[in-house]
Amino acid sequence: MAGGSNGDGDAEDVVMARWLQSAGLQHLASRYASTGVDNRLLPNLLMQGYGAQSSEEKQRLSKLMRNLNLGGEIGTEPYTPSDQNSGGFATSDGFYSPEFRGDFGAGLLDLNAMDDTELLPEYVLSEPFEPSTFMPAVTSAFNSDFDVLNSQTLKALPDADTTTLLPTNDKETSARENNVAKIKVVVRKRPLNKKEMARKEDDIVTVQENALLTVHEPKLKVDLTAYVEKHEFCFDAVLDENVTNDEMYRMTVEPIIPTIFQRTKATCFAYGQTGSGKTYTMQPLPLRAVKDIVRILHQPVYRKEGFRLWLSYFEIYGVKLFDLLSARKKLCMREDGRQQVCIVGLQEFEVSDVQIVKEFIEKGNSARSTGSTGANEESSRSHAILQLVVKKHNEVKESKRNNDGNESRNGKVVGKISFIDLAGSERGADTTDNDRQTRIEGAEINKSLLALKECIRALDNDRLHIPFRGSKLTEVLRDSFVGNSKTVMISCISPSAGSCEHTLNTLRYADRVKSLSKGGNSKEQVASLVPPAVKEVLAAQPLHVSSDADETYEQLQDFREDTYKKIVENSSYDMCYNLENPPDNYPTNHTLNARQEILATSGGPETGRLERKAISSGSTGQKAPLTSYIQFSSNAEQKVEKVSPPWRKSENPGLSITNSKQPMANGSSTSNGCYKQNEPEPPAYEDHIKDILEEEKALIEAHRTVIEDTMEIVREVSCFHLISSYLT
Ligand SMILES: Nc1ncnc2c1ncn2[C@@H]1O[C@H](COP(=O)(O)OP(=O)(O)OP(=O)(O)O)[C@@H](O)[C@H]1O
């Protein structure tokens, strides 16, 4: 084999040969023995189709590639031909063809990107269900709720070929389909709409191969010269305006369908500014999913086992839940004794064919809360959640029932998939023209989007504490955040120049989620960046600050979440004022970043980039007058407690960090500011929002007055100049 020309190269050749041998692929290497190909490029060449032919070889190669990447010997990502290449997507356009992925499919998280240990085994069913950390120690009851195929069922299979259960015709893809990344981030660009075209707006988003995307931001210099700033992003996939909904489905949801028969709770959601195409993207997905699920359910083994599909559709509007399939009946969310969220009164319907599902979806859509925003006349003002649940029934007597927690009587949950059409994100600046109600809606929407992001972040860091109590949305999705879960995030963007800022915000949000799913900031990195002053604060808490990176990281995260919650609960700007004099020993940039972080959290997900920087930046900067809500000194705790809302006053102030790490008490909990079971929710939140909006309105009015006064003065001065120049 040819390899490097020096000793290092030879050594690498030997290592590579051993690697291939260890994976039983030495015969592939021998094909290149006389070609002069650099050995280090070999796995990538093979992955691009130059050698590995059988699916087994590809799988082995893929695993080998992952190991190589972990070892850091080859800093590239593996390319695995996906379904999209082989079937769904025309390779002729080059969009998904291996040749056009460039080097090694940069940025492609792909379906093989996760470690084997994260995957559910393919019909290996003896593995106990991974319990939530919030579950009581004894989980047998919980496990029984997630009844799946057992070994007897396996034996009952005619030829023990479990791949026949999967919806695809191609058995080769079964392994890949089970090999689904835990979080996948896909971006979809919509075409310019009529209004944008009428305004002659430019399309400023270009999509390249290798899941790359560039935003060409039009800008002006101080001397008013125009220039374009380029922003490049790379995601797991980027789909342009020519991609159909069908292709969208194949890229996002199709691979996770088989996993919901294996105890997985999957979530697919669309995120993006209002009018960017979330509803357009999300609405067809459940229909396609049902088609595939029903096809699997028709397999004799599932029929015999009593597997059935149930559908429910509800919306979260503000903090209220409404059943979209039951005349917008108000729903109530409760936790049962095992901390499982039940939506009391939610109607579930058994569905067995696509046509019925279509009717249900149309019915639900017509009942959904919509309103008009600047960007979308028919804007979704709520989060709509359509859930498809696969249950195992011993004997089904009803086709319609209440989800009142009596699941064991009516079937045991095997797995589920939730489709969430999120309400559109809005910037505060866009809401000034909105009426009061729309602005209240906007505040609630941004809050829940932020909470969702926090959960994804925690989920992807495999953290023990998932802050799902941050909003109703995340509470409802609680079981999508624990145990075996898969998440697909579809970021929808508008290509118009007028939406540039929104588009960048959306992409930064997505980028952040993506970078986390690739192990972005390691805990070690973060822990090493924790400034001493923050450690001091943490040390002042009941938890000691450990030298252990993981623990420090967890503590820092918990501290941030707890503090964030306090801001949200108070919905007050009290905390954001005046820390003009940061401690001398405190690096200024960290203080600035701390402020950015809080602005990011209080300002909604659009400012998430700042938040990321706050964590990752380690540099110091110029000292500047600062305002920061948080003082990274020993009195930070008191500051935080000072603004606790009335209903939390009775709590032990020293528990702010400790609580979030403790398992919840059975059936009720007051940690993290949540309500106790069967207690009414705290009433103050909406009032605070209203107060803030009033204040904001007054502030805007005051600004307008000042601007008008200034304009008046300018007019008078220029008039005076004109007259004086005329006189002279
Ligand atoms: N990929 C696309 N191709 C063609 N038309 C699209 C595409 N995406 C969106 N549209 C059109 O753009 C308009 C707005 O889309 P949609 O209602 O899905 O936005 P949205 O993000 O759900 O907005 P909101 O958050 O306000 O509900 C619709 O008329 C829709 O048909």
Ligand as a Chemical Component Dictionary entry (heavy atoms), coordinates in Angstrom:
data_LIG
# 
_chem_comp.id                   LIG 
_chem_comp.type                 NON-POLYMER 
_chem_comp.pdbx_formal_charge   0 
_chem_comp.three_letter_code    LIG 
# 
loop_
_chem_comp_atom.comp_id 
_chem_comp_atom.atom_id 
_chem_comp_atom.alt_atom_id 
_chem_comp_atom.type_symbol 
_chem_comp_atom.charge 
_chem_comp_atom.model_Cartn_x 
_chem_comp_atom.model_Cartn_y 
_chem_comp_atom.model_Cartn_z 
_chem_comp_atom.pdbx_ordinal 
LIG N1  N1  N 0 -41.268 25.690 1.195  1  
LIG C1  C1  C 0 -42.322 26.426 0.813  2  
LIG N2  N2  N 0 -42.740 26.409 -0.473 3  
LIG C2  C2  C 0 -43.788 27.154 -0.867 4  
LIG N3  N3  N 0 -44.506 27.940 -0.047 5  
LIG C3  C3  C 0 -44.161 27.997 1.243  6  
LIG C4  C4  C 0 -43.051 27.250 1.744  7  
LIG N4  N4  N 0 -42.942 27.495 3.052  8  
LIG C5  C5  C 0 -43.922 28.358 3.363  9  
LIG N5  N5  N 0 -44.659 28.655 2.288  10 
LIG C6  C6  C 0 -45.802 29.589 2.264  11 
LIG O1  O1  O 0 -45.484 30.687 3.112  12 
LIG C7  C7  C 0 -46.610 31.103 3.862  13 
LIG C8  C8  C 0 -46.297 31.093 5.361  14 
LIG O2  O2  O 0 -46.009 29.781 5.745  15 
LIG P1  P1  P 0 -46.462 29.184 7.153  16 
LIG O3  O3  O 0 -47.856 29.573 7.512  17 
LIG O4  O4  O 0 -46.148 27.735 7.109  18 
LIG O5  O5  O 0 -45.484 29.963 8.112  19 
LIG P2  P2  P 0 -45.269 29.738 9.678  20 
LIG O6  O6  O 0 -43.801 29.701 9.904  21 
LIG O7  O7  O 0 -46.046 28.561 10.153 22 
LIG O8  O8  O 0 -45.826 31.080 10.274 23 
LIG P3  P3  P 0 -46.418 31.332 11.752 24 
LIG O9  O9  O 0 -45.342 31.074 12.727 25 
LIG O10 O10 O 0 -46.795 32.776 11.721 26 
LIG O11 O11 O 0 -47.569 30.427 11.896 27 
LIG C9  C9  C 0 -47.745 30.137 3.516  28 
LIG O12 O12 O 0 -48.575 30.771 2.578  29 
LIG C10 C10 C 0 -47.026 28.964 2.890  30 
LIG O13 O13 O 0 -47.827 28.343 1.910  31 
# 
loop_
_chem_comp_bond.comp_id 
_chem_comp_bond.atom_id_1 
_chem_comp_bond.atom_id_2 
_chem_comp_bond.value_order 
_chem_comp_bond.pdbx_ordinal 
LIG N1  C1  SING 1  
LIG C1  N2  SING 2  
LIG C1  C4  DOUB 3  
LIG N2  C2  DOUB 4  
LIG C2  N3  SING 5  
LIG N3  C3  DOUB 6  
LIG C3  C4  SING 7  
LIG C3  N5  SING 8  
LIG C4  N4  SING 9  
LIG N4  C5  DOUB 10 
LIG C5  N5  SING 11 
LIG N5  C6  SING 12 
LIG C6  O1  SING 13 
LIG C6  C10 SING 14 
LIG O1  C7  SING 15 
LIG C7  C8  SING 16 
LIG C7  C9  SING 17 
LIG C8  O2  SING 18 
LIG O2  P1  SING 19 
LIG P1  O3  DOUB 20 
LIG P1  O4  SING 21 
LIG P1  O5  SING 22 
LIG O5  P2  SING 23 
LIG P2  O6  DOUB 24 
LIG P2  O7  SING 25 
LIG P2  O8  SING 26 
LIG O8  P3  SING 27 
LIG P3  O9  DOUB 28 
LIG P3  O10 SING 29 
LIG P3  O11 SING 30 
LIG C9  O12 SING 31 
LIG C9  C10 SING 32 
LIG C10 O13 SING 33 
# 
